[in-house]
Each structure stands twice: as structure tokens, then as C-alpha cells.
Amino acid sequence: MKKKVLLFTGGGRLLDFYSEIFAFSFRQNGLDTILQDVYEKPGPELLGSILKGEVAFGLCQNFLGLRYSLDGKCSLWEQTGLRVFLLLFDHPFHFDREWKEVPDTLTVLVMDRGHIPYIRRFYPTVTDVVFLPHAGIEALLPHSPLENRDITILYAGNLSRIEAQGLIPDLSSVTSYDALRACREILSRLTEEPKYTTEETIERYFKEQSIDFSDEELGKEIARLRFLESFAVSYFRELAIARFLEAGMDVTILGRGWEETPFCAHPKLTLLGAVDPEEVLQFMNRAKCVFSTQTWFKDGGHDRIFNGQLAKSMVVTEETPYLRERFPEEKEVLFFSLEELTGLPQRVEEVLSDTEKARAIASCGFESALQNDTWASRFKGLAG
């Protein structure tokens, strides 16, 4: 009898899409799956399957399902002792209030190596944290030759400063420091020294101000000021796209908020708004170049990279130590740094104009991602 993996739905279009992809990926690894809606009461067969030992473990995304209960009193994991993996797509500080009570059987899977020491320092109730890089999905479409594709540069991502509006806290309640001054200074440093993480920049600021927080207090302030990261991410996303447009290159963007930019009416820019995850993959199959920036993760990857590779597009991505280890010779991707955006369009244009070179990068990227960076390959260790 095949073991089963318990997955959850009810987290919105994106998380539910990933649950379906994960289910398919686990089946590729020889496991069956159970998809449970978090808003529906569990049927008796779910508890029965767990008690019979038919369920190997559960997998939750961004805390979706981690509080799920069979009896309305305690979590499923506490009641049954079943092992559970918590996969975080976002930085741990976005879930600051969720970390107080976690099951003993929990393993947290993070997509950036820097999040391991962060969780261990600020959320000591978590005892097991493992790095699991982001992965990609191949659309079931034929891959058109690069030179025949109708999109030159594709960027798939929202303009984060628009979304950050909902993260701004009431700073008037802060009495231990000048919050407005701190925000201005920290944001300035994030844009001037983008090699540092948000938490590093915030901690350095407080130390320079001789504000001595305990780890618990510092963690709360980092979580409070996390919205600044979204503004820094947005700054560099906008700057990079503006550079391409200034160089006369055609850019297509999928995502919300870009109509708020000063260049939204640029003749070389096509804004298509938010689309479903499946459509993103289809658009990548039409792109000669998939452009990717990090969400301020300084030692991990992004699904744009691997999705773009699996679409046989030439991927241009912000560099991280993890990605540099994976692609040391840049045969599978082209790297850039946030500090050196000025010459980026010319470099990308030169490579795209050399059809053979662009094809070679796209082909090497595709083979690498197909072998190493699908969700099925990521889950091999869990399935084993």
C-alpha cells in the first residue's frame, strides 16, 4: 500500500495551485495524496487513515493547515503525533504571531539559507529548520524556438510597494525610538546597500543608535518594520524595468500595481495585470528572456528562475551565493547585481542578438532545471 501525504487547500488561488502541483509531484515519487480544505470539517476517513499509519506526513504552506483540528480543541499534529512539514514561501518575520505554539513534530522548510539562523534566533520554539530551495514547473506546451517568440523580456511579479501599504503599522505607538526617523534611515540604507538583509540593516541601525534590544524585542521590531523591505524590493524592480525601457527594449509585465509607475505608458512596455499561475507559465513559453529579481532573499532562489528555465527561456536573475554555487559558470543563467543595473540592458541585448548563445543558455538551463529543480526532485528527500 502506498503511503499518503496530507496537503491543504483553502489558502487562495496561488497556494491551492501549489497544493495541486505538490500532489502531482508526490505521486511522481510514489506517494498518494489527500487534499483537505481547511474550511471543511474532516471526515472520519481522514483520522482513520492517520491512525492506521497510512499517512506518512503532512505538508503545510505559509501556515495553511498547521492549526487544522480534528476535534476543534488541538491541532491534528498534536492529537495524532503525525510529522508535519511547514514550507515557507515568504520570510519568517511575516508570520511573527504564528510561531509561539508549534507542534513538536514540526520541520520548517525555508527557501533561503539565511532564514535558518533567523528562525533559530528569534523563534526558539522551532527545533528543526531545513533549507529547501524554490523549484519550477514546466507547462505542458511545446517550446517554441527562442527567435520565434513574441515577448522579448518578461517580468512576472507584483509591484511590492503597492502591496506594502497594508503592512504599514501604527508607528505612533512606538516610544522607545523615533519610528519615522528610523524608517527613513533604514529604507535609505536598504536601497544604498542592498547586499544586506532587512534584519541585518535594522539591527545595525539600532546598535548605532545605542538602543539595546533583547532578541525577543529586536524580533518584534524587525517584524514591525518589515514593510520597509517591500519598498526596497519595489525600488529595484522599478529601476531595473526603467533601465530596459530606456535602452529601447520591449518589456512585458505580469502583476498588479505597475500602472502606478511613472513609465506605465511607455511605448515599449506592455502591462497585462495579474494572471493565474498557469497563465504565467504559458507567457514564459512565449518569452525570449525571463527576468527575475529576488524578494530580498539574499541566499536562495526564486521560482521565476526555474519556471523560466523550464520554459526554455533565457533567464536573467539577480545573483545570490546559492545561485552562484549552482551555476558557477553562468552556462544556465545570466547574473546581475542590484548595485550594477546600468549596463544590464546592453548585456542582455548583446546575448539575445547572438541567437546561438541565447539558445545555449536556455537549453542548458532547461536541462539543469528538468533534472534538479522541479518540485518532484525537491520532494525526493521527503518522500524517502
Buried (B, 14 or more C-beta within 10 A) or exposed (E): EEBBBBBBBBBEEEBBBBBBBBBEBBBBBEBBBBBBBBEEEBEEEBBEBBEEEBBBBBBBBBBBBBBBBBEEEBBBBBBBEBBBBBBBBBBBBBBBEBBEEBBEBBBBBBBBBBBBEBBEEBBEEBEBBEBBBBBBBBBEEEBBEBEEBEBBBBBBBBBBBBBBEEBBEEEEEBEEBEBEEBBEBBBEBBBEEBEBBBBBBBBBBBEEEEBEBEEEEBBBBBBBBBBBBBBBBBBBBBBBBBBBBEBEBBBBBBBBBBEEBEBEEBEBBBBBEEBEBEBBBBBBBBBBBBBBBBBBBBBBBBBBBBBBBBBBBBBBBBBBEBBEEBBEEEEBBBBBEBEEBEEBBEEBBEBBEEEEEBBBBBBBBBEBBBEBBBBBBBBEEBBE
